[in-house]
């Protein structure tokens, strides 16, 4: 809300009172602010790895590092910073496709139980490294759905990777499949007992680049765009994604999807 005020004068310029104008900032102004903030964030996120790449390559080119082991370490940093930039550009392109409505879902019959197995298998090595275990609670409920299997896989991998990333070593990550809020929906529920999300951050967590702890996210290779992409994927299917969390105790992500995208 914008507030402007000015003195209210009579014909002889005597002050009679004050005029207040309360102005609701319009939707377009809000959008413009969000756009500006987004561009600033993108620039910053790209600049950080670029600065690091530049300084390491310059040092190497100047011949300042003789030790081959050290040279390798420097190249390793350059390589991983370039990877970070690639991830960022990939995620930005994906979001821009959603923004311009150019995403065409490739609907196919998806065995959700099998897809969950597949995602857990793909993440097993990463989970093992931290001693995490996945608990599969979806054996007694079988779901076949008509969705974009690749996109749903991407969404699940993202949420499951977050559960791995934001949990201390040797945690359990529970994956469950349940009946949805209506007959035409089912729920996938992924629960971790990790670091959790403070209540004040919870309602901003789906915003692009919003992260509770920037340094931690960066260190773990995050772009801060994963949850915004997850939300786009779910909503493009006519579904809903919801996060409950208790700081210090864990996080529960509920993804509600229709059995048949066409009937949404
Ligand atoms: P990032 O690339 O930083 O992981 P995301 O968009 O996937 O970006 O998530 C945004 C932020 O939400 C993360 O930086 C982290 O602070 C928080 N977050 C996401 N998932 C979890 C989780 N399971 N537990 C705790 N915090 C989480």
Boltz pocket constraint, residues with backbone or C-beta under 6 A from the ligand:
constraints:
  - pocket:
      binder: B
      contacts: [[A, 158], [A, 159], [A, 162], [A, 163], [A, 166], [A, 167], [A, 192], [A, 194], [A, 195], [A, 196], [A, 197], [A, 205], [A, 207], [A, 210], [A, 211], [A, 212], [A, 213], [A, 217], [A, 218], [A, 221], [A, 222], [A, 223], [A, 224], [A, 225], [A, 226], [A, 227], [A, 228], [A, 250], [A, 251]]
      max_distance: 6.0
